[in-house]
Amino acid sequence: MKILFVNKFFFIKGGAETVYFQERDAMLQSGYQVVDFSMKHVENKPSPWEEFFVQNVDYHDSHGLMGRVRAGVDFIYNSQACAKLNTLLLRERPDIVHFHNIYHQITPAVIGVAKRFGCKTVLTAHDYKIVCPSYTMLRDGHVCEECLTGSVINAFRHRCQQGDTFKSLLLSLEAYWQKFARNYAMLDCIIAPSEFMRQTLLRKLPHTRIDVIVNGIDASTTVPGDTAGDYFLYIGRLSREKGVSTLAQAQQKMTQKMPLKIVGDGPLGKDLRARFSGPEFLGYMKHSEALNNLIRGARAVIVPSEYYENCSMSVLEAMAFGRPVIGGNIGGIPEQIRDNVDGYLVEPGDSDALAQLMDQLAADPQRARDMGMSARQRLEEKYDLARHMQVLQALYQQLVGVTT
């Protein structure tokens, strides 16, 4: 069987790319034929198919009225991506085309190209782009479902893209185009990494096949920590929806003092450093053994999200190293963390409740170790990468009519 994997970045940029390369590499190791389609970039990993990759698209560099108009057209329908994918399909003739993060640069128009060619098509929904033009289902720091329950013109009306009128208009126009082009409805299957995501997408695409396949981590490559840990840890973007400000406030309110290390950067980085002297801000860190050791040495990992997380890789990484998680009781996180078993769930934005839970784990290292062991066991049973790949390969085989 030959699988063509499509993702706009061919280097590790975020959680979507982590999953993309996990699947791609595991399929190669399992003996499947794998073909790549992506966008050209100086940070790209090597690929035998890079000659077919789309020219790099950076909408932030578009200047002048005509430049912005041309960028806007490509934002909605990238004709070069469609043409190059068609050429690649003619040459390689894959059985399945598996799309990951394709929005804006490659565009969902390529789904129609693959379908017209006769390929089975799968898309992994790493975020809420299908139901929310600005990806996050957030507005002014709060959960927003207006484009799901009403018109996508709301993205323009509320200027959801960085407060920019033109960019927000593009988001609404692109969403209207997808509605009429029905690219997502053409898919043979959408993969949702959480049941929450599945139910949300079904509200927009009630007649589309949507299967839950949770994200995974290779448990065999991670060694759990052998101590209770002596600090709390946050890893992620420093932005409002991630709840980092609530976490910093919670540390201030703790009665059992324990250090808090914050890994990451983002739009709130400067403000958080100015407002809070308690946390140790370590900045952005690439995935490395140094970062693994930080996770392994933590008392607990805090994921205080205040928006609809999907299947958080931060939660899974903590579980892999035997660390309990205190996570926001929102989106897909409650499916990952069993409250009072693998960690704790806390209501988003409640710094008092979060401080109390942090106090409990600070005062009871044995409780933290027990929860961490349960978290590791849950990872091995439900979120191990081998299980993820087994379910994914079964889906592929079913779609192309292969029996085992």
Secondary structure, DSSP 8 states (H G I E B T S, - for coil): -EEEEE-S-SS--SHHHHHHHHHHHHHHHTT-EEEEE-B--TT----TTGGGSB----GGG--SHHHHHHHHHHHH--HHHHHHHHHHHHHH--SEEEE-S-TTTT-THHHHHHHHHT-EEEEE--SSTTT-TTSS-EETTEE--HHHHS-TTHHHHTTTTTT-HHHHHHHHHHHHHHHHHTHHHH-SEEEESSHHHHHHHHHH-TTS-EEE----B-GGG----SS--SSEEEES--SGGGTHHHHHHHHHH-SS---EEEE---TTHHHHHHH-SSSEEEE---SSHHHHHHHHT-SEEEE---S---S-HHHHHHHHTT--EEEESSTTHHHH--BTTTEEEE-TT-HHHHHHHHHHHHH-HHHHHHHHHHHHHHIIIIIBHHHHHHHHHHHHHHHHT---
